[in-house]
């Protein structure tokens, strides 16, 4: 009797009793040189931080920062600074959690909850990733229309095809992904540095803007924009992502000195890249202040900004189509770089919360289809009207606000647990600072939700 030598057909998806390593295909895939110097070691650890930083300068943050400068000049730079410091603190904790435990935030949260609760948390976090995706889709589609005059609905469909690009990148290796995202971020940084240089900001007033003013609290309009900047700073999916991609470097967790070194260099990388995000967000606000403060121009949309940069009646003698095109290029770069981090985050939370294992292409396609659907529906209903479609950005921020506590609170609890973290548990000042930051973020996000829903004015 002939044996059946055919391999069993692989299932499209499966539920695992014991989840695999976080991002199993790249976990521990990058070797760290032994006894290398400081700079060579730092270079090996450089990369994950830039993927994290992308979430802090995605298209969803642009309008708020530029509008803040246009309305209140440099006063809200202090808010960007404080927000960035909070982000650095939480992301460093997220990376340390992954390095020490060998598990990501989603896996640890799932282990601490029931199966039903894990499913609910997955739904909430999946909605947050979809909300982030919506901002990327809208930003990229509008950039494509501005650059190539392609109808908005077609641009939305084009952005949906990025799943094919990501699949190719994953086959090239994680370092290639890090390098491509770093290139896109460099484009954003260079574009806005150039535009701010041309705008000729007042340096003395600019530096004074980094010192908090009492006007931020007493001026209701200024407070609203400040809340928007702070409330949109920490993206919940970035905390899950940070706890996972910190494990892409090979590590012997039984070696205390190796763990300590990994924490040190991963934190340095994270802080450097988040500093770049801080600079980009500062440049956006400075650009708004230098070009639009006192002009009475309406800057609530990407298209408004694009048109304003080529209008000499608004921005003066430096106005040119080149500035507008550079803005659109930066917008497209921001949307595409955010796409990669959204995909990886989706895989992390799906496998971590509900132990669902499915091919990356299927997971990405499912998430993207869910995110694209409301954007396409809005685009068809409003006949491609950019202003109406951009209203989805505001709605998407509500989902992010709801999801934030479910990521931040477990992160602080886990990293403050001596049983879980051992000698690498949060120091007292870190723990208390994190709890203060968490409470502030939750309160601000609740306030933003109430404002978005019209409960408070």
N, C-alpha and C positions, 0 to 999 in steps of 0.2 A: 504494500500500500504506500503510495507516494505521499511524502510529508508536504504539508502546506508551508512553503517558505515565504509566503507574502507577508510583508510587515503590516501590522494593524494600521488602519487609516486614522490619521491624526484628527482629533476633534478641533473644531473651530474655537471652542472655549471649554474650560473645565474649572470646577471648583476644587481647590486643594485643601485638605485637612491641615496640612502644615505648610504655610506659605514659604516660598523660596526666598533667597536673599533679595533685598531691595534692588531694583533694576539689575536683575541677575546677569544680564548679558554684558554689563560693563562694570559690575561690582568687583573691586580689587584688580581691575584690568591694567592699571597704570603702575609700573614699578617705580619705587623711590630709590635713588642711589644711596648706597651706604657711605658714611663718613665723607659726604660731599660738603663743600663750603656753603655758606649762608645763601648766596645768590643762586647757586645752582639748585639747591634744595627748594628755594622759594619758587624758582621757575617751574619745577616739577609740580608743585602744588597750585600754581597759578592756572586758573581756568574755571573751576566751579563758581567762584565769586562773580565772574562776569555774567554767568547764566542767571544768578540770583539778582544782580544789579539791574538786569533788563526789566524785571517786574516793577522797578521803582521809577522807570522813565518810559513806560508804555504810553500809547496814544491817549489813554484815559486820563493821564495827569497833565497833559499839555495845556488844554484850555484853561484849567484852573490857575496854573502858574502864570501864564501870559496875561490872563485877565487880572490877576493879583497885581502885577506890575503896572498894567494899564490904568487901573483904578487908584492904587495907593502907592505908586512909585516903588521905592525899595523897602518899604516898611515891613513887608512880610517875608523878607529874606531870613529873619530870625526864626520864623516858623519852619521854613525849609531846613534850617540848621538843626533845630530841636528834633524834627521828624526824622532826619537822617541819623542822628545819634541814637534814637529809639530803635531804628531799623538795624543799626550795627549791633546793638546789644542783643536783640532777639535773634538775629541771624547767627551770631557767634554761639549762642546757646543751642540753636538748632543743629549747627555743625558738630558741636561737642557731643550732643546727644547721640548722633549717628555714629561718630567715631568710637565712643566709649562702649555703647551697647551693641553695635553691629546691626541695629534695626532702625527703621525710619519712624517718624512721628505717627504715621497712620498705623503701622504694625503695632506699636506700643499702645496706642489708644484703643485699638481693637482688642488687644489682650486684656485690657482693663475694663472692658464692657461686655455686655451680652451680644449674642448674634443679632438680635433684633435692633438693639441700639447701634451696633456697628453698621447695619444697613441704613438706618436713618442718618447717621453721620456721613456715610458715603453719599447719600442723596444731596445733603446740604453742601458738602464740599464739591460735588460734581456740578452743582448749580453755580458755585463760585467760579469754577474753572470755565464753565460756559459763559459766565458774565465777563470774565477776562477775555475770552475768545471773541465775544461780540465787539469789544473795543478794538481788538486787533483786526478783525474783519472789516469793520467800518473804516478804521484808519487806513488800512491797506487799499481798500476799494476806492476810497476818495482820492488817495494819492495816485492810484493808477488812472483814474479819470482826469485828474489835474495834469498829469504828465503826458498821457497818450490820448486824451479825449475819448476814452472808451466808456460807453454807457455804464452807469453805476451797477446795474444788475449783472452785467457781464463781468465787471470787476469783482463782484462778490463771488461769482462762480469760479473765477480764476484763482482767487485766494483759497477756495475750497480744495484745489488740486495740490496744495502744498504737502499733503500726506505723502505723495510720491517723492518729493524732494527729501523729506525727513527720512524716509525708508532708505534712500541712497546714502544719506549722511551717516546713519547708524551702521551701515556696512563698512564705511570708511574708518570708523573708530571714534571714540569719544573725544580724543584730542582734536580731531578735525572739526567736530561740532563746536568745541570751545573756540577754536581759531576763527571759524566763520562768524560766530556770534560776536567775537571781539572785533572783527573787521566791521561789522554792521554798526556796532556801538561807536567805533572810531569815526565812522562817517557822520553819525549824529553829532558827536562832540566837535568835529572839525567844522561842520556846517554852522552850528550855532556860535562857535567861537568866532568864526569869520563874520557872521552877521552882527554879533554884538560889537566886534572891533569896529566895523563900519558905522555902527550907530552912535559911537562916541559917548558912552555912559559917563556920568559924573562919579569919578572913583571915590572921592571922599564921602559923598552921600551914600554910595553903594556900600562901603565898608561899615558905615554907621547903621545900615539896615540890618546887620547881623546882631545888633543889640536889641533885645525886646523892648517894646514901647507899651505904655499903658493904654494907648489908643486902640490897640488890638482888642482889648477887653471892653472898652467903653464905646467904641464905634461899632454899631450893630452890623453894618454892611461889611466892615473889615473882619469882624469876628466870624461872620458866615463864611467868607473865603478862607480864613485861617482854619476853620473847622474842616472845610473841604480838603485843604492841603494835608492836614494831619490825618484826617479820617481815611484818606485814600493812600496813605503812605505804606503801611504794612499790608501786603497782599497775603491772604491766608495760604494760597497754594505755594508761595515762596518758602514758607516754613517747612512744609512737607518736602519740598524739593531740596532744600538745604540739608535736611537731615539724611537725605538719600545720596545725593551726589558727593557729599563729603566722604563717602565710602568707596569712591572710584579709585582711590589710591590704595595699593596693596599695603596691608598692615598686619603685624603679628600682635594681637591684643593681649597676649600673655606677657609681652615685653612692655613694662611700664614706661621706659624712656621713649620707646617708639610711639606709644599712644600720646605721650606728652608732646613729642615733636610734631606729630600730626595735628594736634589741637592748635599748637602755636602757629604753624605755617598756614593752616587752613583759615584761622582767624585773621592773620595778616592779609591773606589774599582777599577774604571777604571785606575787610575794612578798606582796602585799597580800591576795590571795584565799587563799593558803595560810596566811596568818596567821589569817584567819577560820576556816579548817578547824582550825587549832591551837586556837583559842578554843573551837570547838564540842566538840572531843575533850576539852579540859580541863574544860569544863562537864559533859560526860558523866561523867568521873571524879569531879569534885567532887560531883555529884549523888549518885553512888553512895556517896561517903564521908559526906556530910552526912546522908543519909537512912537508909542501910542498914548503916553500919559498926557492928559490935557487936550486930546484931539477930538473927544466926543464921538469916537468911532465905535461901532458895534463889533465886538470881537468874540462873539459866543460860539462861532463855528470854525472848523478848519478852513472852509472855503473863504470865510471872511478874512482870516489871517493871510491866506494865499493871495487874495486880491489886494489887501492893504499893502503888502510888501512891494507891490509894483505901482502904487498910487502915490505920486509926489505930493498930493494935497494932504496926505495923512502922514507919511514917514519922511517927507522932505526930499532933498537932493539925491539921497542915496537910493531912492526907489528905482527898481529895475526888474524886468522879467526874470533875470538870473536869480535874484534873491527869492522870488516866488518859487522857481523851479528847485532851488536848493532846499527850500522848506519842504516841498513835496517829496524830494528824494529822502530827506531825513525821516519824514513821516512813514514812507514805505519801508525804510530800514528798520524803524522801530516796530512796525507791525509784524514784519517777517521774523525778526529776532525773538519777539515775544511768542510767536507761534511755536518755536522749538521748546521753550520752557513749559508752555501749556501742555504740550503733548507728553512730555516726560512726567509732569505732575499728574496728569490723568492716569497714566499707567501705575504710578506709585499709590495713589489713593484707591484705585480699583483693586489692585492686588492686596493692599494693606488692610482695607476695611472689610471687603467681602470675599477675599481670597479667590477672586475671579481671574483666571489666567487666560489671556487671549492674545493672538498675534498683534504686534504693534500696529500693523496696517488696519486691522479690524477695529481695534480700540480707538485709533486716531480717526478713522472714518466715521465711527459711531458718534464720538464726541463732536466732531466737526459738523456732521449733519444736524445734530441737535442744536448747535450754536448758529449755524447758517440759516436754519429754517425761519426763526423769527425775523432775521434781518431781511431775507428774501421776501417774506410776507409783507413787511413794512415797505420795502422798496416797490413792490408791485402795487400795493394799496395806495401809496402816495406818489406813484408814477415817477420814482427815482428822485424825489425831492430830498436833497442832502440834509437840509435843516430838520425835516421831520425824522429822518432816519437817525440823525445824531441824537435825537431825544432818547433813543434806546440806551445811550451811554449813561444818562442819569439813572434810568431804571436798572441798568446792570450794576451800578454802584450799591444799590439796596441789597442785592444778593451778596455782594462782597462784605458789606457791613454785618449782615446776619451771620455769615460764616466765620467771621474773624474770631469771636470768643471761643469757638469750638476748636480752634487751632492754638491760640495763644495760651489759654488757661492750662490745657494739658502739658504744653511745652514747659511752662514755668513749674508745674507740679513735678514732672518727671526729672527735670534737671536739678531740682532742689531736693530730690530723694537720695539720701545717703545709701540706701539699700540698692538702688539702681545704678547710681553713678560712682559709688565708692569715694576714693580720694578726689575725684574730679567733680564732685558735687558743687553747686553754686556757692560762692563765698557769700557771706552775709550781705555785703553791699550790693552784690549782683542780684541776689534774690529779692531784696526789698526794692531796689530800683526797678526790677522787672515787674513786680507786682504793682508798683505805682504807675508805670508805663501802661500796663495791661488795663488797669482800672480807668485811666485817662482815655485810652483808645476805645474801650467799650462804651464809656459815657458819651464820648464825642460821636461815635457811630450810631448810638441810639438817638442822639439829638438830630443827626443828619437824616436818619430814617424818618423821624417824626416830621422834619421839615419837608422831605421829599413827598410824604403822604399828605402834607397840608395840615397836620395836627397842630404844629406850632408855626409861628411866623417870625 
